[in-house]
Amino acid sequence: MSKIKHKIAIISGKGGVGKSLVTVNLAIGLARNGRKGKIAILDADLTGPCIPKMMGLKGLKMEMGPEGILPAKGSEDIGVVSMDFLLPSDDAPVIWRGPLKMGAIRQFLEEVAWGDLDYLLVDLPPGTGDESLSILQLLPEMDGVVIVTIPSEVSQSVVKKAVTFARKMSVPILGIVENMSGMVCPHCGELIDVFSKGGGAKVSDEMDVELLGSIPLDPQVAADSDEGVPFIVKHPDSPASKEFIQIIKKIEKKVK
């Protein structure tokens, strides 16, 4: 792991907030800033891996090389390691208790030939359980975590737990990303607050954590993810992509 300059985990207190979406598009944005071949993603959500699908890598397998396991390669030459590559079929579940999960995480960190990287992004599962604990304990010199939320009050209360979790683990918090932050009506142009509004800013104020940005809800984002093409690639001029680029700039500045 000493060949990896920066290590960032993307976490959330609850599922369904777009954590993997943020991870994939963050990786693409970083790679396009002159770092092609220098970015990798560890999909640490062992029981619900979806990074390969969102990167258009379904059906690929990781291979063995002279130095260890070789990540699969996606858009912008981004390396991806995921449990999904090891499953026999799409509907095959991972039914493991904690010790097996920790063993798999340790193998991914120790036995993968990550190579010389500028950034390793770790997509953690929801909550503060085994996988999250293992990653934050085993990864040396973690640069920090990015916490993803949506504007609703339900999400706010759980995301506060994620902030406290990171602090108890003595891991720096780079900031909060608010996803699904309003939607512009395609017919009238009016902003619709689908999941309430201001949740990210409220958590930011109450927990003294910077709000990195708010990504608007865009139906095309979901369609792009289903096609395996990150929206920052297919729709670079969309409001969501432009906001994401600003978020990436802030993260780069913080870890420099």
C-alpha positions in Angstrom: 0.0 0.0 0.0 3.0 2.3 0.3 2.8 2.9 -3.5 -0.6 4.6 -3.1 -0.4 8.3 -2.5 -3.9 9.0 -1.3 -6.5 6.7 0.2 -10.1 7.9 0.6 -13.2 6.0 1.8 -16.7 7.0 0.7 -19.2 6.2 3.5 -22.8 6.8 4.5 -24.9 6.0 7.5 -27.6 4.4 5.4 -28.2 2.8 2.0 -29.8 4.2 -1.1 -28.1 7.6 -0.9 -25.9 7.2 -4.0 -22.6 6.4 -2.3 -21.4 4.1 -5.1 -22.5 6.7 -7.7 -20.3 9.3 -5.9 -17.4 6.9 -5.8 -17.5 6.0 -9.5 -17.8 9.6 -10.7 -15.2 10.8 -8.3 -12.8 8.2 -9.7 -13.6 9.3 -13.3 -13.1 13.0 -12.5 -9.8 12.4 -10.7 -8.5 10.2 -13.6 -9.4 12.9 -16.2 -7.3 15.4 -14.3 -4.1 14.0 -15.8 -4.2 10.8 -13.7 -5.2 8.1 -16.3 -4.1 4.7 -15.0 -3.4 6.2 -11.5 -6.8 5.7 -9.9 -8.4 2.5 -8.5 -11.6 1.6 -6.7 -12.0 -1.0 -4.0 -15.7 -2.1 -3.8 -15.8 -3.1 -0.1 -19.5 -3.7 -0.1 -19.1 -7.4 -0.1 -22.8 -8.4 0.1 -24.1 -5.8 -2.3 -21.3 -5.0 -4.8 -22.4 -2.7 -7.7 -19.3 -0.8 -8.8 -18.6 -3.3 -11.8 -22.1 -2.7 -13.1 -21.8 1.1 -12.9 -18.4 1.0 -14.6 -19.6 -1.3 -17.4 -17.4 -4.2 -16.2 -20.0 -6.9 -15.6 -18.8 -10.3 -16.8 -15.1 -9.5 -16.3 -12.9 -11.4 -13.9 -9.8 -10.4 -11.9 -6.7 -12.3 -13.0 -3.5 -13.4 -11.2 -0.2 -11.8 -12.0 3.4 -12.3 -10.8 2.8 -9.7 -7.9 -0.7 -10.8 -7.0 -4.3 -10.3 -8.0 -4.7 -7.8 -10.9 -7.7 -5.4 -10.7 -10.1 -5.3 -13.6 -9.7 -2.2 -15.8 -12.5 0.2 -16.5 -13.0 3.6 -18.2 -10.0 5.9 -18.0 -7.9 2.8 -17.1 -9.3 2.8 -13.6 -8.6 -0.4 -11.6 -11.5 -2.1 -9.9 -11.5 -4.8 -7.3 -14.9 -6.2 -6.2 -16.5 -9.3 -4.8 -18.8 -9.2 -7.8 -16.0 -10.5 -10.0 -15.7 -13.6 -7.9 -19.4 -14.6 -7.8 -20.7 -17.4 -10.1 -23.8 -15.5 -11.1 -25.7 -12.2 -10.6 -28.2 -13.7 -8.2 -25.5 -15.5 -6.1 -25.6 -14.0 -2.5 -22.6 -13.6 -0.2 -23.8 -15.2 3.1 -20.9 -14.5 5.4 -20.4 -13.7 9.1 -18.0 -11.0 10.3 -14.7 -13.0 10.4 -15.1 -14.1 6.8 -15.8 -10.5 5.7 -12.7 -9.2 7.5 -10.6 -12.0 5.9 -11.8 -11.0 2.4 -11.1 -7.3 3.1 -7.6 -8.1 4.3 -7.0 -10.2 1.2 -8.1 -7.4 -1.1 -5.8 -4.9 0.6 -2.7 -7.2 0.9 -2.9 -9.6 -2.1 -4.0 -7.2 -4.9 -1.2 -5.7 -7.0 -2.5 -2.2 -6.9 0.6 -0.7 -8.5 1.6 3.0 -8.3 -1.5 5.0 -7.7 -2.4 8.6 -7.0 -5.8 7.7 -5.4 -7.4 4.6 -4.0 -11.1 5.1 -3.4 -12.9 2.7 -1.1 -16.7 2.3 -1.5 -17.9 1.1 1.9 -21.2 -0.5 2.6 -23.9 1.4 4.6 -23.5 1.6 8.3 -20.6 1.2 10.7 -20.2 -2.6 10.7 -17.5 -5.1 10.0 -16.3 -3.9 6.5 -16.1 -0.3 7.6 -14.2 -1.1 10.8 -11.8 -3.4 8.9 -11.0 -0.8 6.2 -10.4 2.1 8.6 -8.3 -0.1 10.9 -6.2 -1.8 8.2 -5.6 1.0 5.7 -2.5 2.9 6.7 -2.4 6.7 6.5 -6.0 7.2 5.4 -6.4 10.7 3.9 -10.0 10.8 5.0 -13.6 10.0 4.3 -16.3 11.6 2.2 -19.7 11.2 3.7 -22.8 11.0 1.4 -26.3 12.0 2.4 -29.6 13.0 0.8 -31.6 16.1 2.0 -34.2 14.1 4.1 -34.4 14.3 7.9 -34.2 10.5 8.1 -30.9 10.5 6.2 -29.5 13.4 8.4 -30.0 11.6 11.6 -28.1 8.5 10.4 -25.4 10.5 8.6 -24.5 12.1 12.0 -23.7 8.7 13.2 -21.3 8.2 10.3 -19.6 11.5 11.2 -19.2 10.4 14.9 -17.9 7.0 13.7 -15.2 8.6 11.6 -14.1 10.8 14.5 -14.0 7.9 16.9 -11.8 6.0 14.4 -9.5 9.1 14.3 -10.0 9.4 10.5 -10.2 12.9 9.0 -13.5 13.9 7.4 -13.0 15.6 4.1 -16.6 16.7 3.9 -20.2 15.9 3.1 -21.8 15.4 -0.4 -25.5 15.9 -0.6 -26.9 13.8 -3.4 -30.4 14.0 -4.9 -30.5 17.7 -4.0 -33.6 18.9 -5.8 -34.7 18.3 -9.4 -35.3 20.8 -12.2 -38.6 20.1 -13.9 -38.0 19.3 -17.6 -41.3 20.9 -18.5 -41.5 24.2 -16.5 -37.9 24.6 -15.2 -39.1 24.9 -11.6 -36.9 23.4 -8.9 -38.6 20.5 -7.1 -37.4 19.5 -3.6 -38.2 15.8 -4.0 -36.4 14.8 -0.7 -36.9 18.0 1.3 -34.0 20.4 1.2 -31.1 21.7 3.1 -30.2 18.4 4.8 -26.6 18.5 3.9 -26.1 22.1 5.0 -27.9 21.3 8.3 -25.6 18.4 9.1 -22.6 20.4 8.0 -23.5 23.2 10.5 -24.5 20.9 13.4 -21.4 18.6 13.1 -18.9 21.2 12.0 -18.1 19.4 8.7 -17.7 21.1 5.3 -20.4 20.7 2.7 -18.4 19.9 -0.4 -21.4 20.2 -2.7 -25.0 19.3 -3.6 -25.7 17.1 -6.6 -29.1 17.6 -8.2 -31.4 14.7 -8.9 -31.3 13.9 -12.6 -33.2 10.9 -14.2 -30.4 10.6 -16.7 -27.9 9.8 -13.9 -29.8 6.6 -13.1 -30.1 5.7 -16.8 -26.3 6.2 -17.3 -25.5 4.0 -14.3 -27.7 1.2 -15.6 -25.9 1.4 -18.9 -22.5 1.2 -17.1 -21.4 4.7 -18.2 -20.7 7.2 -15.5 -22.8 10.4 -16.0 -19.7 12.6 -15.8 -18.6 10.9 -19.0 -21.8 10.8 -20.9 -23.3 14.1 -19.8 -20.3 16.3 -18.9 -22.3 19.6 -19.3 -25.2 18.6 -17.0 -25.7 20.5 -13.8 -24.9 17.3 -11.8 -21.5 16.9 -13.7 -20.5 20.5 -13.2 -21.3 20.3 -9.5 -19.3 17.1 -9.2 -16.3 18.7 -10.9 -16.3 21.4 -8.2 -16.5 18.7 -5.5 -13.5 17.0 -6.9 -11.5 20.2 -6.9 -12.2 20.7 -3.2 -11.2 17.1 -2.4 -7.9 17.5 -4.3 -7.1 20.7 -2.5 -7.8 19.1 0.9 -5.5 16.1 0.4 -2.7 18.0 -1.3 
